[in-house]
Amino acid sequence: MSGNPPVYPVVWKEDHVALIDQTRLPTEYALVEIRRYDDMARAIQTMIVRGAPAIGVAAAYGMYLGAREIQTEERGEFLTHLETVAETLRQTRPTAVNLFWAIARMQTVARQTLGPVSYLKKVLLETAQEIQASDLKTCQAIGDYGLAVLPSTPQKLRLLTHCNAGALATAGYGTALGVVRSAWRGDRLERVYADETRPRLQGAKLTTWECVQEGIPVTAIADNMAAHCMKQGLIDAVVVGADRIAANGDTANKIGTYNLAIVAKAHSIPFFVAAPLSTIDFTLVEGSEIPIEIRDAEELYQIGSTRIYPLGVEFYNPAFDVTPAELITAIITEHGAVAPSELYQLQTQQVV
């Protein structure tokens, strides 16, 4: 295994947040210093930080940075200004529910904490740090529960994943890639197949980078190769992350996930979703209620500085799709793996 240190995409550094700039990977490892909440909002919007759990952690720190900027000692005025901070952060990415969950938790703590405004600010920083530490433990638990439900095969496993649901997308370790890491560390993994994940290529740029850092054998494939690889017997299971899961188990994840679920079903290959309990939105009955972010067409027609389409073409660029619950073998959370129809059993475990 590689001796490289663990990857942490969001780190608190005494008086500011350090983010790994994921738009520069894999060719350049760079950190961005964030000292103001509006800079954090831009970092989330422009995908310097990305992945639902990591966005939640970043938003929590964004709330603290915003609170730190509020110049008043009057409690009611402070809470009013904090709502402005919250609304700015909410507008960044509409699909990832962890963003809204983290903001709501920070607001609840602010409303329920008694004492001077200076004390409120201190508690908000501590809460953001708790959210981060909890997510790291959550991912490690997801990895171990996921390992327990992977198929039993005579040979080591070949797992296919889509987009990046690794350490870069969380507080560390990862959700889907956390399952991969646990399989690798448990000596049950032969290889990861990573979809490149058009149009932003998170699988190609980020998932493969993480695997290389840790010495995990990884093979990159184009998104349209998955069915062929399954037919050739190269894939034992599919493990993906999630940005929002409805109460019935319908799951929104990076665009192209639905395709994978369909071809996995056609080839009788188990399809797992790995996500923290905070990703489940029990207020939504089904996946049709999940808002889908539509991103700039430039992501499709341009790679780097090179335009790959002729002028005059129109574009449609949804960032996510929704996989129906009936195509999902199990949803793996920090409380174990359950069938989508059994998600309701976990509702009482969710911290608000």
ABEGO torsion letter per residue (X at the ends): XBABBBBBABBBBGABBBBBBAAAOAABBBBBBBABAAAAAAAAAAGABBEAAAAAAAAAAAAAAAAAABBBABAAAAAAAAAAAAAAAAAABAABAAAAAAAAAAAAAAAABBEBAAAAAAAAAAAAAAAAAAAAAAAAAAAAAAAAABBBBABBBBBBBBEBABAAABAEGEBAAAAAAAAAAAGABABBBBBAGOAAGAAAAAAAAAAAAAGBBBBBBBAAAAAAAAAAGABABBBBBBABBBAAGBBBBBBGAAAAAAAAAAAGBBBBBBBBAAABBAABABAAABBBBBBBAAAAABBEABBABBBGBBBBBBABBBBBAAABABBBBAAEBBBAAAAAAAAAABBX
